Amino acid sequence: MMSLEGYITSSGKYLMQIGDDSEVLGSPYLADSFKTGYLHVDGDWYKGADLRYDAFNAVFEVKLSDGIFMISPESLGADSIIYNEELFVLKDVLPGDMMRLQYVAVLFSGEKYELIKKYRIRLNNAVPTDGYSEAKPAEYRTNPPEYMVIKNHVPADVRGARSLADIFSVERKHIRRFLKKNNYNLNEEKDLVEVVRHFASQDI
């Protein structure tokens, strides 16, 4: 198997070297330290890659012997990435004609439906002093993740029982009844996965 460095030397199309952002408090990453993961590029898996996920920009970074590089979704270099025991794939997460590919975690994948998770970190802009309060530097803040169900390649946000009823073309009472029967809470990720799995299995 070709080494990752060897692939970059021969191709280098999907990686862009990045600089350091030290002017902002907090972190754009799920974890600042690199973790060992796997990259799937051009049909080959590259094992033992040192990875971290920039949730603010929804991109991955890989640490190599000669620096840190960004894996760009636009160039379709790495179509699948295993990081922190989650599978990330490229998905178009913008409904409509405009395509916006980004890396998302796949929580469930069936014949017609997929449940994905988008990690989110926002950037609060710096606030100058107004003479009465101290100035505040720019800061990264973590937001709760967003969940989407992709039906036949069309993404839809999960925002409670009503949205799931619309996605699966069932009455909302069926969603609520299933939640009550199993004591599920849609705010719990593992419960959401089971709800999507169940209703996806009913629509075959």
Summary of the structure (lengths in Angstrom):
residues: 204
radius of gyration: 19.9
end to end distance: 39.1
largest distance: 63.6
contacts: 547
relative contact order: 0.13
helix: 21%
strand: 43%
